[in-house]
Amino acid sequence: MKAAIITQPRDGIGENTSLGIITLALARPLSKFCDIVIYGRKNPNVEQPKYQSDKLKFRYIPVFPDDYFTKAVLKILKIIIPDRMKRMPIFAFQLYYIIYATLIALDIRRQKCQVAHIHNYSQFVPVIRFFNPSIRIILHMNCEWLTQIDKKVIEPRLRKADLILSCSGFVTNRNKMQFPSLSNRFETLYNGVDTEVFQREIKKDEANSNKKKRLLFVGRVSPEKGVHVLVEAFNLLASKYPDIELDIAGPLGASSYIIELDKEKIVQDLAHFYLGHNDYVQYVKDQIKPELKDKVRFHGAVDHSDLVNFYNSADIFVFPSVWHEPFGIPVAEAMAAEVPVVTTKSGGITEIVENNKNGFTVERNDAIELFKSMEIFLLNNNLKMEFTRSGRQRAIDVFSWEKIAHELLQFYKADLKSNFNTNFISNAAKRNIITEQ
């Protein structure tokens, strides 16, 4: 079997983005059982991965033609259909990176692939299908775009796909509700974690109760991630426990596309952060009490391979997401690294963390509950150790990339002549997904 994995054109091939990490993490174990071709743009600013082999190939597709073509087309569309342009995000239009998709579709035909695995861009599905009528097409969603974009535009594309995977049961269920006539094509494939890389490194001073305690957040410093809520909770905690410090590791900056797509009130209430504060990072810094400013460190974007050092230095991992996270890879990584987790009841996160068993999940946008949960870990070391052991085991049992890749292989191997009918039992159902709300 030969499968093509098609990345988003702006991601490139490598470990510099979430989808780059996911793609390589899936492709490497998959290549033990079938031939894999990864398509993406070459990023000259990022060192290219060294994992190519006879079974795993990278095909670099130029994107500069689309960069110019897209700009020109969008200018025309804004004149011809201005109302529709306002209703639908640019990245969802059929012509968005159409050259990139076409070049890949033609090369897939030359490569004689049996499976086309597309990340997120539903508009690529009909292009791949046109040039490869008999190929098995899998659309893999790591976001909620299918339910956030005009149904009349999305549904015809989905009908040309054999299977639509989502990174959590939360997203899968929403997709099924939006497209009931296609419900038998939706399945769940969790994201994962390298449980061999992300594991606790025992340090000599770890048993020292007098050492400074370090909180850790990993993720984009953006309003929907709730970093402002974290700072509010940190102010409360550090005022009571002076030896607390906070590390914030992730890209600095916010994009307003979240509030443009997500109409949930709690997300829409974040609008003033995007529109009223040109520099969200500076706003967050201003909320830190003056006497605590030297206890908070903003590290900016961190190479994924370096994150393990942050987890190993952390006493508590905090992920206070305000919107509904499709999954939440940093949460799974923290659990694998045996760091106690405090997070929110946010989308797919409730399928990662079992509340009061291997972490705490609190209501979104609630700094008080966030503070109280972190304090429990500070005061009860036995509970902390119990939760971290349980979290590590769950990461191994459910979220290891080897396990996830094996499940994906079964999806690849499904009857190519069928439309993935209901005889294929949902892996999500087998795992008895936790959906605490």
Secondary structure, DSSP 8 states (H G I E B T S, - for coil): -EEEEE--TTT-SSSSSHHHHHHHHHHHHHTTTSEEEEEE---TTS---S---SSEEEEE---HHHHHHHHHHHHHHHHH-HHHHHHS-GGGSTTTTHHHHHHHHHHHHHHT-SEEEEES-TTHHHHHHHH-TTSEEEEEESSSHHHHS-HHHHHHHHTT-SEEEESSHHHHHHHHHH-GGGGGGEEE----B-TTTS-----GGGG-TTS-EEEEEES-BSGGGTHHHHHHHHHHHHHH-TTEEEEEES-B---THHHHH---HHHHTTHHHHHH-S-HHHHHHHHS-GGGGGGEEEEES--GGGHHHHHHH-SEEEE--SS--S--HHHHHHHHTT--EEEE--GGGGGT--BTTTBEEE-TT-HHHHHHHHHHHHH-HHHHHHHHHHHHHHHHHHHBHHHHHHHHHHHHHS-TTS---TTS--HHHHTT-----
